[in-house]
């Protein structure tokens, strides 16, 4: 993903709310499945990570490596992820 596409997706993500919240139990199998489902359906999703900074970075890296998604933006406890749905694309990138 290039900078122009990343900027475009950041603009789209302003109005969406987190669809998954990762809290005390961390990245369980169920939480990872919910993130997968959200990426398959919406392509662009926000995930709220309720943890300290180091653990948020670890969670983010694990999510990215497991799902194959791209990191669009990370600010505070929110990370925005994008993964194109090959069968039914929802978002048209510039």
Long-range contacts (C-beta under 8 A, 24 or more apart in sequence): 1-70, 1-72, 1-82, 1-93, 4-94, 5-93, 5-94, 6-72, 6-73, 8-93, 8-94, 9-44, 9-72, 9-73, 9-80, 9-82, 9-91, 9-93, 10-72, 10-73, 10-80, 12-44, 12-91, 13-44, 13-46, 13-72, 13-73, 13-80, 16-44, 16-45, 16-46, 17-46, 18-45, 18-46, 18-47, 18-48, 18-78, 19-45, 19-46, 19-47, 20-45, 20-47, 20-48, 21-47, 21-48, 21-50, 22-47, 22-48, 22-49, 22-50, 22-51, 22-59, 23-50, 24-50, 26-51, 26-59, 27-59, 27-62, 27-63, 32-63, 32-66, 32-67, 35-63, 35-67, 35-81, 36-67, 39-67, 39-69, 39-81, 39-83, 39-85, 40-85, 41-85, 42-90, 43-82, 43-83, 43-84, 43-85, 43-89, 43-90, 43-91, 44-72, 44-80, 44-81, 44-82, 44-90, 44-91, 45-80, 45-81, 45-82, 46-78, 46-79, 46-80, 46-81, 47-78, 47-79, 47-80, 47-81, 48-77, 48-78, 49-77, 49-78, 49-79, 50-77, 51-77
